[in-house]
Amino acid sequence: MRKKDILSHRLLSAVAAAAVAAGAFLPLVSVSPSVTAYAGQQLGQTDFNEGVGLPWHIVESAPGEMDFDISGGVYSVTIVNTGGASEGGQDRWDCQFRHRGLKIVAGHKYKVSYEITASESGKYYTKIGNLDGKVEVWHNNMEDNGSNLDSTWERLQINKNETKKEEHTFTADKTVDVAEWAFHLGGDGQYTPDKCFPAGTVITFDNMSLIDLTSDENDYPEQEKWQRAEILTNQVGYFTNRAKRATLLSDSSKPVEFRLRDQSGKTVFDGKTVPFGHDSDSDDDVHIIDFSDFDKEGSYTLEADGGAESREFTIGGSSVYSSLLYDSLNYFYQNRSGIEIEEGLISSGDAKSLARASGHTKDTAEIEQTWGYSGSSGSIDVTGGWYDAGDHGKYVVNGGLSLWLMQNQYETAVKYGFEKAYADGTMLIPENSNGCPDLLDEARWEMEWMLKMIVDKGEYKGMAYHKAHDEKWTALGIAPADDVMKRIVKPPTTAATLNLAACGAQAARLWKDYDKAFADQCLEAAENAYAAAKAHPDMFAPLDESIGGGAYGDNNVEDEFCWAALELYITTDNGNYFDEAAESKFFLDIPKSLGGGESVDSAGSFDWGNTGALATLSAALNPDRFDKDDVEIIKESVVSASDHYISMEKNQGYGLPYGQSTLSYNDSDKGYLWGSNSFVTDNSIILAYAYLLTGEDQYLDGAIGGMDYILGRNAMDYSYVTGYGTHPIQYPHHRFWAFQIDESFPMAPSGVMCGGPNSGMQDPWVQGSGWKKGEIPPQKCYLDNIEAWSVNECTINWNGSLAWLSGFVAQEASDEGISITHHSSSKKSDDTEKTSASKPQKDKSDKTTSKAEKPKNDKETEEKRSDGLGRLAVICGAAVIGLISLELFIYKMAKLRKNNK
């Protein structure tokens, strides 16, 4: 989701959080911040001589806006919009420069110093305290040695081109476990009679220091260097009888000998690499390692002449992918709005800390009169649904894609005979003993919310409001609650209305055998919505409005019209819907690139703003609604797009079905898009359909190739899914999974996929790493930090795509099929079984069968998933011990120097 919020941060345990900044083009991926190595220094950056700003960063609250530059040994901030009450904002903190990740201890004496220069005269306020501003242990009007703390919040005057060099001491009167040092530079408000600086002012910072004169126990920890492997593999595992490929970093023009070794070190397979050459997306010189012919289960490593080695990985069955399937689906339960998240229904991670009270139990939101809309007014009840991303917004358009993916996942399973993987009792949700398929139950949570977004009277009756969210962006480290901020609803749009129509029609045919009344309600809403959209075909959300919530703007809805009409036709068999869909250029087509709305030439077949392909995929599952010629057109379209992605994989050094394109309608640069990982998984879904329609192995292997990239075979040596792999991401951008900035909040559960590399690098955290847009190769524009929202956000549509692909791979890539753990109403596991549908036949028969195998205890599944994490813990433990030893040595040397003076 597109955001303009710049929020909180902490670098605790951030192995490679800002890693790759200095060595992004090298096998050694690291940052070398200019930190003075002496006891007592609390800051992670004291000067900016190496072009790195982190952990210092700017933070804006709309409409406050700043630009910044880190060069010439200073951090320069330009005030673009001051924010403040007179601009529609709050106060001087609408523009901030700050450093988080600090701990202040009561009774400790501190020395604080800094240099600040302003191009125009103005005033600023600086303070050290807790994150929400309710506690301050020091501010700029506090007398040295700790007196007069609360006497005034007045700002300090600074004249045009003046450089102020400030140095103060204070003794903390209280402990603040999670603290920040912030400079307020913004507009007017309740506590600020006038703006701090005029717009256009450039403010520079240098020589920042906060020293604990009492102890070194909370010195800022130096970051451990992350050494990426020289052979990049799928860190989670390969399938026994499927393609197995890896990428070797090598600039040799000749093949290199490689060996596959088992856990004892014995060579069990060997061969020669295939030189690929220069991979432009990563700026790496690489070779391809293919060990597909080896088919023995076990744990292995790859090595190549010259000393290159991979991380350990497994070859085996689908159990770990089954775990990934259910963990990625549990994401949706944990992001439900309006319901308590129960400890016993959390599938992974620290369930006790991940459990939370209901968020927005009574979600009443005010309808805004904006975008030229003058229809319904007042407030509506929008309780329920899924929170879209790390924030607390709920969006019909992105919710529509997410809901469609989940419902399509079930419809695909029914079509190919493995629907029991999603039957009642298979998922950890409150409804897992109600007699309905659990996957449909989870989807229904969103569908019922979308029905609440319908305009119920007046000229726009039947249309859907575009989105509901907070009035302004909230900070990180917050649980959803009823009283955090005012909630608003944006006016109805044609795009949202057609999302409702398409998903409602899809839901109606899936629910008719389980809850006919609900199915009828969905169909009635879908048909009414389609008629309302035809009556109002050009009500568009603007592309750039993102205050408090993502814009999700779209000014081209021909694709949504085709999608909705075809979904309605499949459900109703009403030829009028077919005729209207057939008039569209999107009819029965799978595009190879996307244009319209935010997209220019995106390297994909569908996303939330480009939905035409979704109609074709639904048609592929319902060939009985189409004549033979149309069925052949559907197949040819899917296969043609899939052949394109197979070609992309062959021409990528890391074998992914994705590549560079224009970044956005307002950014003509080329690179990887926001949410690039979702394009990889979405395009892999197209490949999956090609396999299901043809039975040709190349398409199954192509879809697995996309999964290989997501799970570690990439230039960053990351598994982009939490909890899976030997080097998984840890800190997705999420309000509640905020352990990195505040340890009272939980770590993210397993099974969360982040957006991934993004050449736009829109957030100040990524920019503050020292990177310059356009200078970092697309596949390396990534940092694992909760503040890095442009690359590390998580969303429902991205996780929906991951869940779809995980289920397909688990089912189709091995003979065992999906491992199912059944849950009783008491939320405890009963037994585990596997499901295996017959593979797609090349005679294109629609008949499928399913079989159950002997129940299997899920202990093995958990052991396989945790085995790599256990080894990683041992490695990290050793690294921490080494780091502590180094810090003790530095401390002792500092004391020795002091004593010798």
N, C-alpha and C positions, 0 to 999 in steps of 0.2 A: 504494500500500500504506500502511496506517495505521502511523505510527511514533511512538514516544515518545523518540526519540534526538535530542539536540541536539549537533551535532558541530562540525567545524572550519570556519574561513572565511578568506578573503583577498579584498581588494577590488581587486587589481591589475587594471588595464584594465577595471574594471567600469563601462562607460558605461551609466548607468541601472540599475546593480545595485540601488542603493537609490533610484533615480530615481523619480518618481511619489509619493514620500512626501508632500512638501509641495504638489505641484501635481497631485494625482491627478484633480482635477475640471477641470483647465485644459488647453488645447492645449500649454502649456509644461509639460513633465513633468520635475520636478527636485526635489532635496533641497538644503537649505542648512544643512549642519551647522555648528555653532558652533565653528569651528577658528581658533585664534589664528594670525594670519598673520605669523609670524616664523621666521627660520631656525633649524633644529635640531629642531623639534617633530616627534616620530615618531608621534603619535597622531592618529587621524581624528576623535576627539571628546574635548575636554578638560572641557567642562561639558555639562549637559543642559537648558540654558535654553529650547531650542526644542522640547522634548518628543521629541527624537531620541536614541536610545541607540547606534545603530550607529557604529562597528564593535564597541563593547562589547556583550556578550551573555551570557546565562546558559547553562550547559551542565550537563545532568544525566546521571548514570549510574544506571540503575535499581538499587535502588528510590528513590534520591535524587530529590527533587521540590521544585521552587521555583515561586513566582509572582513576577511583577515588575510594577512600575509606573514610568513615566517622567513625572513631573509636578513642578511646584514647583521646577524647576531641579536635581532630584536623581534618581538612579537607585536605586529602592528594591527590594530583593530580600527576599522572605518565604520562610523555610525551612519547607516543608510536611512533608517527610520528610528526615531528615538523611542517609539512606543509611548506608554504613559496614558493617563486618563484622557487628555485632550486629543489623543490620536485613536481613542477607542480601546486602549489597553488598560493596564492596572497602575503601574508605578515605575519607579526608577530601575527596579530589577527586571524590567522587560528586556534590557540589554545588560548582559553580565559577562565577565571574564572570571573564570574560577578554576580551582584545583580541588578535587575531592580525594577520597581515600586516606584521610588523615584521622589520627586518634589523638585527642587531647586528654591529659590526665590531671585531675585535681591535685593542687599542691605543687605541680611542676612549674618551673620558671622557664619562660620562652623568650627568644629574641627574634623579632620579625623585622625584615628589611626589604625594600624594593625601590626601583626607579620607575618613574612614570613621566611621560612627556605628552603634551597635547598640542595639536596644531592650531586650536582655537581656545579661547578662554572658556572655562566652565568649572563645574564642581563634580566630585565623585565621592562615593562612600565605599569603604572597605571594611570587612569584618571577618572574624573566624568564629564559626559556631556550627550548629547542627544543620541538617539538610533542609528542614522546612522553615528555617529562619526564626524559630521560637526561642532558641537559646544562643546567646553570644558570649564567648569568653574573652573576646577582645574586639574593639572597633577603633576607628581612626580618631575619635575624640576621647579615648580613654587615656588617663594619665599613666605614665610609666609606673611600673611596680604594682599595678592592679587596682588602683582606686578610681572612683568616679565612673564605673562601668556604664551605669544605666542613666546617666544624666542627660544625654542628648543623642539624637540620631542625625545631627547636622553633618553636612558634607564638607569636604575640604576644598578650598579654592585652589585652582591652578590657572596660571595665566598663559596667554598665547605663546607657544614655543618654549615655555618654561619646562625644565626638567627638575622634578622634585625627587630628592633622595631621602627616603624616610627610614628611620631605624628606631625601634621601640622595644621595650621589654615588658612582660606582664607575667603574673602568676595566675594560673587558671584556678578559678573558684569552684569548678565542677568538672567532672569527667564527661567527655563526649566521645562515645565509641566510634561513631560514624560522623566525621566532621568535614567541613569544607572551608577554604579561604576564598572569598568572593569579592569582586569589585562591581559595584552597581554604577552603570553608566547611562541609564535610559531616561525615561520621560518623567512627567509630573504625576501627582496622585495624592492620596490621603496624607502621606508622610513626606511629600516632596512638593514644595510650592511652585517650582519651575523646572524646566528640563535641565538635565545635567550638562548637555553639550548640544550645540546646533548640529543638524544633519550635515554630513560631510566631514565632520571632525575626525582626524586620524590620531589615535591614542597609541603610544608604544610603551611596551613593558620590557624591563631587563633586570638582571641581577636580583632575582627573587630568592628569598631565603626565609625559612622558618626552622629555627634550631631549638631543640629541647636541651636546655642547659643543665637539666637535672639528670637525665638518663638517655641512653641510646636504645631503649627497648622498643621504641616505635619508629626507628629510622625507616625511611622509605626503602623497600626491598628492591635490590637490583634484579632485573629480569633475567631469567635463564634463557640462554640462546637455544632456539629450536633448530635442530639439524634435520632437514628433510631427507628422507630416504633417496637413494640414487636409482632405485628401481621402484616404481609406483604401481601398486596393485589395488585390487578390491580388498579392503582390510577386513571385511566381514566374511567373505568366503565365495568360492566358486562352486559350480555344480559339477557333479561327476562326469556326466556325458554331454556337457555343453562347452561352448567356446571359452577358452581361458587365455586372456591376453594381459600383458603388462607393458609398461613403458620404461625404458632405460635411458638415463641421461648420459649421452655420449656424443661427441662431435666427430667420431671416427667415420670415415667414408666407407669402411669395410665392415662386413659382419663380424660380430664378436661372439665368442663361445659363452654359453650360459649353462647353468646347472640348477636343477631343482633338488633340494636336500630335505630329507625328513628330519624329525626331531633329534635323531641320533647323529646327524651330520652326514649320513650316507647319501650319496648321489643316486637318485631314483629315476632321473630323466635328464637328458641334456640335448643341446641343439645349438643353433646359431641364430643370432638376432637378424632382423631385417632393417638396415639403415633407412630411416625416414627422412632425416635431414632437419632443416630448421622448421619449427612449428611457430607460425606467426602469432597465434593466439596466446602462447605462453612465453615466447621469446627463448624457448629451450631448443637445443639440438638433441634429437632423440632417436632411439631405435625401438622397434616393436619386438616384443618377446611373445611368441605363441607356443603355449604348451598344452593345447587343446587335446592332444592325443593321450595325455596321461589321465587315467581315470580311477586311481585308487584313493579312497577316502583317507583323511589324516590331516596333520598340521605340517606346514612346509614353509621354507623360505627359498627365494631365488637369489642367485649370485651370478656375477658375470666377470670375465677377465678384467683385470684392472682394480678389483677390490669392491666393486659396487654390490650392494646387498639390498634386499627388500625387508619389510617388516614381516613378521610371521602372519600367515593366513591359513585358512582351512579349505579343504576340498571335501565336499560331502553333500548331505541331503538338504532339505528345505526347511528344517526345524527353525534355524535362526531367522529365516525370512518370514516364517509364520509368526514368530515373536514380534518381528518388526511390523508385520501387518497389524496385529492387534494393539501394539503400543501406539502406532501412528493413528489408529482409529480412536484410541482412548484420549488422544489430544482433544477431540471434539467434546467429549464429556467434560474434560477439565476446563474447557473454555465456554461452557454453557453459562448463559446469563439467566438470573431469576431462579436459581436452584442451589441448594447446598451441595458442595462437592465433598463426598464422603470418603473417608480414609479407606474403607473396605472396597471401594470401587476404583482405586487408582492402581494401574497395572505395573508401574515401575517407579524407581526413585524412592525418596523418603516420603512415603505416603502420609505420614503424620503431619509433616510440614506442608505438603502439597494440598492437603484438605483445607477447605476454607468455608466460611459462611456464604450464604447466598448473596450474589451481587445484583443490585438493582431489582430487588424483590417486587417492587411496584414501580415499574419504569414508565413514569408519566413524562412526556416530552412535549414541548411547545412547538406548534407548527409555525415555521418562519415564513413571512411574506417577503420573498426574495426571488431573484431570477425572473422578475416580471410577473410573478404569480400573485393572483388576488382572489384565490378560491377559498377553500376551507381555512378556518382559523381556530384558535383555541389550543387545546391539548388533546393528545390521544394516548392510549395505553399501548406501549410497545414492549411489554414485558416478555422475556423469553429470547429464543434464538441463540446464536453463537456470537461471542465477541470476535470480531473480524481478524484482528492481529494482536500485537502486543498491547494495544490500547483497548478502550472500552466502546469503540464504535461498532455499529451494526449496519450493514450495507446490503441493499437488495440486489445490486448488480453482482458484487463479488460473492455474496451469499448464494446467488443464483447459480453461478458456476460451481461453487463448492457443493451445493445441494445436488445439482445435476450429476456431478462426478460420483457422489455417494450412491445415488439412485441408479446410475448407470452401472456402477460396480455390482450392484445386486442383480440388475437385469441381465448383465453379461454372465454372471454366475448361474442364473436360471437357464439361460440359453445353452450354456455348455456343461450343465450338469453337476456343478459343485456348490449349489446354493446352501447346502447344509453347513458350509463354513461360516455362514452368517445367520444361522437359524437361532431361534429362541434359546438363550442360555449360553451363547458362544462369546458374548462380549460383557465386559464389566460396566454395566449401566443399570440404573434403577429399574428399568422395564424388562430385565432379562428373564422374567418368568411369567410373561403375560400372554404367551401363545402366539406372538407375532415375531417375525424375523428381527433380530436385534439391529441389524444394519438399517432396516427400514424404520425401526423405532428411533434410532439416532437421527436419521434424516428428517423424521417427522417433527423433531424439536425445532428445526429450522423452518420447515414448511408451515407449521402452525404460527410461527412468528411472522412469516411473510404475509399470511392472511390478515394479520393485525395491521399491516402497513397499507391496507386498501382504503382509498377514499370512499366513504360510505354514503355520501349524498352530494347533490349539486351537479354543476356542469361536468366535473371531472370524476364522477362516480365510476367506480370500477378500476380506476388507475391505481398505481402504487407509488407511495412516497419514496423518494430516492434513498434516504439514509437517516439514521438516528445516531446521535453521539453527544459527547460533552460540548458545552459552549466553547470551551478552550481546551487546548492540550493539557493533559495531566502529567505529572512527573512520574519518573520511575520509582519503584519501591512503594507501591500502593495496591491494596486489594480493592476490587470493585465493591462499591457500597452505594446506598441510596442517597446519601447526603454529601457526596464529594463535590459535585458541581451541577449546575443547571443543565438539563438535557433538552436538546432541540431536535426537531424533525425538519428535513429539507423538503421542498415541494415535490409533487409527483413529476415523474419524467417518463418519456416514452420508453427508454431503455429499461428502466426498472419495471414498468408495466409488462413489457414483453418477457422479461425474466420470470415474472410471476406467472404469465400465461404458459410459458414453456415448461417450467418446473411443476406447475399445478397439473398440466396434462400428463406429464410423465408420472407424477405421484398417483394420479387417478387410476391408471392401468396397473400399477404395482400394488395398490391397496385394495382393489375391488374384491379380492378373495379373502381379505382379512378384516376389513372394516368398510363395508359398502357406504355407510353414511359419510364417513370421512372422504372416501373416494369421490362420492357425488359432490361434496362440498368443494373439493379441490378442482373438479372439472367445471363446476359452475363458475367458480372464481376465474379459472383459466379462460373460459369462453368470454366472460364479461370483460376481462382484462384485454383480450385480443381486440374485441370490438371497441373498447375505449381507446386503445392505442391507435386504431385506424382512424378514430374520430379526432385524435390529437397526435399526428405523426411527427411533429417537430418540436416537442418540448424536451429540450436538451439541458443536461447539467453542464455548467461551464468546465473547461478543461483545467482550470488553475485555482479553483477555490478550495483551500485546504486548511481553514482555520478550525481547529478542534477535531477535524476528521479528514480523511483522505478525500480528494476531489472526486475520483471515479467519474470524470467527465467523458462524454461521448457524443459527437455531433454527426454520427452516421449509424443509423439503426436498420439499414436494409438487411443486414445479416441477422439481427434479432427477429425481424419480421419473418424471415424464412424459417428460422429455428422454431419459433412459436407455432407457426402454421403447420409445419411438418410434425411436430410433437402432437398437436391437436388432431391432425389427420390420422396418425398412427393409433391414437387412443379411440377416436370416434368413428373412423372410416367414412367421414364426411368428405366427399369429393371436392367441395368448395375450398376447403383448407388446402387440399393437394394442388388445386389449380392455382391458388394464390402463391403457394410456395414455388411452384414450377415456373412462375414468371421471374423469379429472382436469379441473378447470376451466381448466387451461392447454392442453388438447388443441386443436391447430390454431389457436392464438390468438397474436396479436401485441399485447401490452399497450401502452398509451400512457403508463403510469406504473408505477413499481415499488414494491412494499411487501413487508415481511418481512425478517427479519435486521436488518442495519444500516439498510436503506432504509425510508422512510416513504411518500413520494409522489414519488420521483425521476423527473425528466422524461426518461424513456428507455424503451426496450423490452427491454434486457437488460444485464446486467453479470455479474461473477463470482458474485455471490450470487443472481442472478435469471436462470435459464437456460431458462425455459419456451419462450421465443421461438425458441431455437436448434433445438428439435425441429421447429417449424413451418417454419423456413428449410430444414432438411434435407429435410423432406417436399416443399417446393416444387421441389427439385432431382430428386425421385424420384416424379413423379406416377403412374408405372406401378404403384406399390404401393397406390394409393388409387382409390376409385371416383369417378365424375364429380362427385357432390355434394360429396365431401370436397375434391376438387381446386378446386372453385369456392369452398368455404369458405376454403381456404388463400389463394387469390388475394384474396378479399374482405377477409380479415383484414390481409394485407400492405398492400393499397391503403388501407384505412381508417386504419391507423396512419400511412401515408405522407401521406395527405391532412391529417392532424393536424399533421405536421411541415412540410408546405408552408404551412399556415396560420400556424404559429409563425414561419416565415421571413418571411412577409409582415408580421407584426406585430412584427418586431424591426428596430431601426434599422441593425443590421449583418448582417441576413439569415441568421441561423444557425438550424438546426433544434433549438433547445434553449432552456430558460428556467429561471427560479428554482423552487426547491422546498425542502421542509424538509431541513435539512442532515444530520441523522442521527437515529437512535433516541434519542440522548442529548443532542440539541441542536435545540430547536424553532425556532430562527431560520431565516429564509428567505434564500436566495441561491444561488450556484453551488456545486456539490458538489466535494469532493476528486476530482481527475481529470476536471474538467468537459470538457476537450478530448476525452476518450475518449467521452463521451456525444455530442458533436457528430459524431465519426466513426462511432460505432456507429449512431446514428440515421440517418446518411447511408447506411449499409449497408442499412438497411430501405428507404430511398428507391431505392437501386440495385436491390434486388429488385423493387420495384414497376415500375421501368422494364423489367427483364428479363422480367417476367410480362405487361406490357401494351404495351410499345413506345411509351408516351406520353412525349413529350419533357419535360413538366413535372417528371417524377420524376428524369430524368437531370440536368436543370438544378438540381433541388433538392439532389441529391447533390453536384453541383459547388459549390453555395452553401455547403455545409458545409466543403468543401475551401478555398473562398475565405476563410472565417473563419480557419481554421487557419493559412493562409499569408499573413495580413496584413490582411485586411479586418475589423479588430477595434479596440476602443477603446484598446488599448495600442500599436497600430502595430508589432506584433511578428509575424514569422513564428515560430510555435511549434515549428518544426522546424530543428534545427541544419543549417547549411550551405546553406539554401535561402531566397532572398529577399534584399532589400537591408538588412534589419534583423532577422536571425535571432537566436534565443536562442543563447547560447554555453556556459552553465555548468549543465547539468542536474545534479541531485543524484545522484552516482555515486561509489562508493568509489575506482575506478581512474581514471576520467576526471576527475582532480582538479587539473588545471593551475592553477586559480584560487587554490588554497591552497598548492600546492607545484609549482614549475615543473619538477621532475624527473618528474612524471606528465604524461600526455598530455591534450590537449584532446579533447573528445568528437568522434567521427567525424560525418560528415553523415548525415542521415536519422533523427535521434533526436527523437521528439516528447515534450514535457514534459506534465505533468498540467494546467497552466494555472490560470486564476483560481479561487480557492477562498475563499469567504466565511467559512469557519471559521478561516482564518489561524492554524493551530495552532502553528506553529513560532516560536521566539523571534526569529529573524532578521527575519521579516516584522513581528512585533509591535514589534521594536526600531526599526523605521523611523519610528516615531511614529504609526502607524496605530492606530485603535481599532476593534475588531470592531463591525460594524453601521454604521459611519460612512463606509465606503468602498463605492461601488457595486460590485455583484458582478463585473462584467466588468473591473474595474480592480484587483482583489485579486491582483496578480501582481508578482513581482520576479524578475529573472534573476540568481540567485546560487546557488552550490552549497550554501550553508547553508539556503536557503529550501526545505526539504524538503516542506512542505505544498502548495507551488505548483509546484515545479520538479523534482520527482522524475520518473524515467522507469521504465517497467515493460514487461514482455513483452506483457501484454494490450493496453496502449495502443499499442505499436508494431505489434502484430499487426493491430489495427484500422486503423492508418494504412497498413500494407502492403496490406491487402485493398482499401481505398478507392483507394489510388494505382494499383493494378493495374486496377481497374474503370474509373477515370477515363481512364487512359492508353489503355485498349483501346476504350472506347465513345464517348469524346467527340470523336474525330477519325477520319478515314477511314484513317489510317496504322496505327492500332493500336499495340501495345507494340513498342518497339524492343529487339531481343534481341541481346546480345553473347554469342557462343559462346566458351567457354573450353576450352582443351585441358588435358590432364592435367599440362602443365608450368605451368599457372596463367597463361598469357598469352592475350590476346585473339586470336581467329582472325578473326572477321568479325561483322558486325552485320546483322540483317535486321529486318523489321517483320512483325507478324502482325495480321491484321484479320479477325475473324469477321463473318459477316453480322449486321446489327443485328436485335434482337428484332422479330418481325413482329406486326402487329396482328391477324393471323389466328390467333395463338397457336400456330403450328406449332412443334413441338419440333425440327425439322430445322435444323441450322446447318452452315455451311461455313466453311472458313478459306482464306486465300490468303497467299502469301509475296510480298513485293515485293523490288525490287532491293536487295542488301546495301548498307548505308550505314556509312561510317566513323564511329566514335563520337567523333571529334574535335569534330564540331559539337555533339554533346550536351554534352560537357564544357565547350566554349566558352560555350554558352548558360548553363549553370549557373554558371560562374565569372565571366561578364561583369559581373553585378551586384555580385559580391563584390569584383571588382577596382576598380570605381568607389567602393565603400564604403571600400576600403583607402586610396584617394587622399584621400577626405574625412577619414577618421580620421587619416591622416598629417598633413594640414594642421592638424587640430585639435590634435594632439600638439605640433606645432611652436609653435602659438599658446600652448598651455599651458606649454611650456618657457620661452617668452619671458616669459610672465607671472610664472612662478616666479623667473626671474632678476631681473626688475624688483623683485619683493617682497624678494628677498634683498639686492639692492643698496641698497634703501631702508632695510632693517633695519640694514645695516652703516653707512649714512650717519648714521642716528639714533644708533647706538652711538658713532660717532666724534665726533659733535657734543656728546656729554654731557660 
